[in-house]
């Protein structure tokens, strides 16, 4: 089978640009401005339009800032209609045509452009995917652009204030004619309301570990020749338990399973990988979403640690993980049919192990995650992708066994995050995404052990250091997963 092609420079830039529309924070101002401009397309030749547009934009900027600073994921989105109702009670004007136009444009973008056209071209979903995707958009609870219950009330308020200010300026008014007092009350009330909601109700973030890794000393020679980490992106734990995965079941039953392994917040792919392989959190490594403004983690990674002892690490992953780890990532293109992408990734993985032979190898499988996003996690297609991952992991490890590269190797199988209902959203820790599958297998790993104590994915980096005899990354906070390591006479 043909191996996965490397992601082109164009794809890397395109992935970065797409995140502007995928992430909820930048989407709201971009889509609001786009909707406003398209609705007034016939006025573009009028100089007064552009003067009024610029002036009204200044009026609405404080509102855009509030919505950029604060997400309203999960049940918090239920409170978003109250500020819009407050606007309707305070102001006697609403541009119903603009609001209906924006709502229609929103569903066209999410259901048809994103859920159908985009996914058909990128991963080969059916042209009729819109028949399911609209339900996923309405159900999605995560703060992405595909969360209708969060984005619509935000857009309704932003566009209503914008249209009100625009009409004042377009009809010859000035800033003195704006109902400044009412707007100040509306904005101040919204800020206080939002602050209270997030202070008292936004309480489901995992608590970061306060101290740096100190529960073990790295063995001078390490314990393994190699460690292979296979990350099945977006594999939801309860659905993994339901899937037909005989080989993965064998590995976890003959190794050590961490039954309560918790992902990090926000549970975006680039954030999770950055935390997994630096051992710390976004406030230190600097990657806070898939939308990366400053490239490269700000702290040492496990790749840096390995270089200190003359060892090599390599990650095979999608294009946007270059944003965090740069040249330590060998990319593959994500623009291919979802039914073949993981197969091609594993063929490329075999080639890397055969030719480059790194001491640490990290492989990202993406088909399960993409299926959750395009078709939902509560359908049989999602279970089928997990079943296919089981087959691919077995085939890959079998390849390493034949070449003698599995003899003193620890294998870690995990997900970077789970997925919520709807479009498989992940980021703000719905219960479907918080706890992830995680187990270790190999000659240095205790057999038949299940650890029920809660742990965090930030423990991966220091555990890799321990197993491979490299210093802990500089800001590693996770404890080494010592429960899994065989002790003394057990080895």
N, C-alpha and C positions, 0 to 999 in steps of 0.2 A: 504493500500500500504506500502511496505517496506520503511523504512526511509533511508536517505543518510548515508552511512558509514563514519566514521572518516578517514581522510587521514592518511596513514601509514607513518612511518619514511622514508621508501624507496621512497614513492611518493614525500615527501617534498624534499629529496635530488635530486630525478630525475627532479623535477620541477626547482630546482636551476640550475642543469646541462643543462637542455634544454634551459634555458635563455641565456646560453653562445652562443648557435647557433641561437637563436631567435633575440636577440638584435644585431643591425647592427655593433656596435663598436667592440665587441669581435669577431664577425663572420668573418670580413674581414681578420684579421691576421690568425685566426684558419683555415679558408677555403683555404687561399692562401698557407699556409704551407702544409696542407693536400694534396692539388692538386699537389704541387711540388713534394712531396715525392711519391705519388702514380704514377705519371708520370715516375719517375726514379726508380721504384721498382726493375728493373733488375740490378741496380748498387749497391744494398745494401751491397753486399759482398766485394765491392771494398773500401779499406781504403781511397783512394783518394776522393771518393764520400763524405764521412762524413766530411773530412777536408775541402773540397770545399763548402759543404753545410753550415758548421759553419761560414766560412769566408764570404760567400756571404750573409748570414743572417745579419751579422754586417753591410754590405753595405746597405741593404734594410730597416733596422730598422728606420732610420729617416723618410722614406716615410710612414711606418706603423704607426709611432707616429702621423704624420700630419693627416692621415686618421682616427686615433682613436680619436684625439682631436676634429675634425670637422665633423659634419654630413652634408649631402647635401640633405635635404628633399625637397619635393614639386618641384617647378620649378628650384631650385638651382642645381638639378641633371643634368639639361640640359647643365651645364657648365663643366661637368666632362670629356667629351671627348677631350677637348682642351689640357689638360696636356698630355694625351696619344698621341695626334697628335704631340705635341712638342717633345716628346721622339722619335717618328718615324723620325722626321726631324733632330734630333741631333745625333742619333745613327743609324748605318747601319745594325743592327742585330735585328731580332725578331724570336722567336721560335713559328712559327705558329702552330705546332703540340701541344705544351703545351697549347697555348691559346684556341685552339679548344677543347682540352681535358677538360680544366677547365670549359669552357662554357657548354659543355655537362654534366659534373659532377654537375654543379650548377643547371641546369634544372632538372636533375635526383633527386637531393636532395630536391629542392623546390616543384616540381610538383608531383613526384611519392612518394618519401619517406615521405615528410612532408604533402603534400596536399592529398595524397591518403592512403598510408600505415599507417602513424601516426594517421590521423584522423579516419580511419576505426577502428583501435584498441582502440583508446581512447574514441571516441564519436559515433562510429557506422555509419559514412558516407559510401556511396557506394564505391565499388571497382572501379567504373568508374568516381570517382570525378575528376580525372586528366583531363577529357574532358572539364571541366570548369575552373579548378584551374590554368591552364597555362595562361588563359586570365587574371585572377586576379593578377597573379605575374607580368605580363607585365604592368598592369595598376596601381598597387600599388605605392603610392607616399610617403609612410612613410619610415623612416630610420631603417627598420628591414632587416633581411636577405632575406625576401621575396620581396624586391624591386629590380627587375632586372635592371631597368634603372639607379640605383645608384651603385649596387654591381658590375655589369659587367665591366664598365669602370675603377672602382677602381682595380679590379682584373687584368684587362688587363695591367695596368701600373705597378702594384706591381710585377706581374709575369714576365713581360718583363725585368725590371731592375734586378730582381733576376736571371733570366736565363742568362742575359748578364754577370753579375758578376761571376756567377757559371762557365760559359764556360771559362772565363779568368783563374780562379783558377784551374779548372780541367785539363786544357791544360798546366799546369806548371807555370802559371803566378803568380805574387804576387800583393800586394796592390799597388806597384809602377806602375804596368801595367794597373791599372784601370784608365779610363779617369776621374780622380778626378775633374778636372776643369769643365767638362761638367756636371757631376753629381751635383756638388755644384750649378752650375747655374740652373739646373733643379729643385733641391730641394728648393733653395732660391726663385726661380720664383714661384714655386707651393705654398710656404708658403705665399708670398706676395699676390699672386692671390687669395688664399683662404681667407686670412685676409680681403682683400678689399671686396670680395663677401659677407662675413658674416657681415662686419661692415656696409655696405651700403644697402644690399638687404635682410638680415635676420632680418626683422623688424616687424614680426607678433607675437612676444611673448607678452602675457598680462603683463602690468606693475604691479609689486607687490605693495601692500598697504604699505606705509612707516611707519605708526604709529601702535601702539598696540591698541587693542580693548578698546574704551573709550566712546562709544556712548550710554551706558546704565549701570545702576547698577543692579546687580543680586538681584531679590526679595529674601528675607531671606528664605521664605518657598517654593519658586519656584511657578510655575503656573500649573504644571501638576504632576500627580502621576507617569506617564510613558510617554516615547517618543519611538516610533517605527520608524526606518528609513529603508525603503526598497529601495535598490539600484539595479536597473535593468541595469546590466553591459552592456556598449556598446550600449545603446539605442539612436539612432540618432534622433534628434528632428523632423526633417521634415518627417521622416518615421513614427515616433510615431503619428504625426498628420494625416497620411494617414491610419493608422491601425484601425481595429475595436476594440475599447477599451471603451465600454459603462460605465464600473465601474470606471476606471481611469478618464474618462471625468466627471463623477458625482463628484468625489472627488475634482478635480481641480476647477470645476464650483461652488462648495459649500465651497471652501476654498480660499486660496490665491496662485496665480500662479506668479512665477517670470519668465517673458517671455524672459529675456536676462541673464540667469544664465551662467556664463562662467567657464569652467574648468581651470585647472592649466597647466603649462608647465614644463616638458614634460608630455603629457597626457597618461601616462602608469598607469595601474591599481593600482599597489602598491604605486606609487607616488601620485595619486589622493586620494586614501583612506587615506594616511598619512597626506595630506594637509587638507582633509575634517574633520579629527578627531583630529588634533592638532591646526588647525586654522592658520597655517602658511605655508611657502613655502619650497621647497627642500633645499635652501641655509641655512635654519635654522634647519629643522627637519632631514636633512641628507639623505633622501631616494630620489635618483635622477634617478632611472630607476627600472625596474623589476629585474634587476641583482643587488642584494643587497650584497655588500662586507662586510658591518658592520651591524650586526643585531640590530634591535630596533631603534625607532625614538630617536633623541637626545634631544627632548624637551618633556614637559609634554603633555599628551594626555587627551582627555575628560574622559577616564577611570581613569586616575590619579586624575583628578578633582573630580569625583564622589566619589572616595575612601575617600577623605578629609572630606566629609559630611556623610560618612557611607552608601553610595548608591553603587549599582552595575551596571556595564555595561557589555554587552556581545555582541560579533560579531560572526555571523555564516558565514564563508567565505571559499574560496579555500585555499589550503595549503600555497601558497607563501605569504599570508598576515600575517602569523605567523612571517615572517621576520621583519615586522614593529611593530606589537603589541603583540607578544609573547603569554602569557597565557590568555590574554583577548580575544583571538580568539579560537572558537571551530570550527575545520576544518571539511569539508566534502570532500570526494574523488571526483575528477573531471574525474575519469576514469569510465564513464558509458555512456550509450547511451544518445544522446542529446535530444531525445524525452521524456525522463523520468527524467532527472537530476533535473529540477526545481520543479517537483512534489515531488520528494523525499526530496529536500531541505526544502520545505514548511512543509512537514510532520515532519521533524526534528525540524523546527522552532516552531511548535505547542508544541512539547514535551518540548523544552527548556522553553517556556513561562509557561507551566503547572507545570514543576518541579522546575525550578530555579527562575522564576518570577523576572527578572532583571528590574530595573527602566528604563534603556536604553537598547534597543535591536536593533541591526543592522543586516539586512539580505541581503546577496548578491545573486541575481539570475544571472546565467551565460549563460543560453541557447541562449539568444538573441546575446550576444557577440560571442559565439562560432559559431553560424550560420553565422554571418557576416564574421568571419575569414575563415571558411571552404567553404562557399557557396556564399559569397558576400552579400552586403547590398541592392543591387538594384533589388533583386528578391523576389518573393512572399513568399519563405520560411522564410525570415527575418520578414515580416509582420505577418506571422503566429505565430512566437515565441513571438512577442509583444502581440498578441491577447491572447496567452496562459498565459502570465504573468498577463494580466488583470484578467483572470479567477482566477488565483492563489492568487492574492492580495485580491480579493473579498472573496474567501473562507477563507483565513487566518484571515482577519479582522472580518468576520462573526464568526469565532471560538472564537476570543477574546471577541466579544460582548456577546456571549452565556455564557462565563465564567466570565463576569463582569469586564474584564480587559481593556475594551475600553472606559469606562465611563468618565475618566478624562485623556485621552491619546491624544497626538498629533501624527499624522502620517505624515511623510515626505516621499514623493515618488520622486525619482530622478535617474539620471544616473551619473556615475563617469566621463564619457567622451562619445562622440559620436563615429562614425566610418566613415572613408573615403571610397572612392571607392576602387576597387581592392579587396584585401584580408581583407577588413575591418580594415585597418591599423589605428593606433591611437598613437599619441605621439607628433607630431610636428605641430599639429593644422591646418590641412586642415579645410575648413569651415564646413565640415560635422561632425566634431568632437568637435568644439570649444564651441558652445552654446548647453546646455543640457536641457532636460525636468526637471522641478523642481516645485513642489507645496506642500503645507502644508494644513492639514485638521484636525479639532478637535474643541472641545468646546472653546478653548482659541484663535482660529484662525479666523480672519475676513473672512466673507463669500462673495463670488462673486467678489473678488478683483484681479486685474491683475496689477502687478508692471512692468512698462516698463523700468525703470532705470536699467542699467547694474550692476550686482552683481557677486561675485565670490564664488565658493564652499568653500573657506576658512571661509566663514561666518557660516558654519554648526556648528562647534565646539562651538563658543561663544553663538550661538542661543540655542544649547542644554543646555549649562550651565545656561542660563537665564531661560529656561523653567523648569529646574529641580532643581534650587536653589543651584548650585555648582559654585565655583570660576572659572573664565576663565582660561583655560590652560595658562601656564607661558608665552608663546610666541605667543599667539593668536593675529592675526592682523585683521581678518575680523570683520566688524561691525555686531552687532546683527541685525537680520532681523526684525526690529521693525514694518515695514509696515504690517507684517502679524499678529501681536499680537493685540487682541482686547483691546481697551482702556476703562478704568473706567466703565461707565454705559453701555458700549456695552457688557460687559461680562455677 
